[in-house]
């Protein structure tokens, strides 16, 4: 039943190598920031500015690097 109902709806699927982006930027597998950037591409009402603000509020260390990772997640989501 589930597959039948999905056939009638238009679904967009995005993918991003969030762990790879995080490892290349900070050397650790913390994919959350890249995933937040990818979510801003999937949901246009979630702006990159809001994502950057959330990172600034929640991440106490590596804030600028995590913001850059979020931007890369946005750009590389396909």
Secondary structure, DSSP 4 states (H G I P E B T S, - for coil): -HHHHHHTS--------HHHHHHHHHSS--THHHHHHHHHHHSTTS-HHHHHHHHHHH--SSHHHHHHHHHHHHHH--
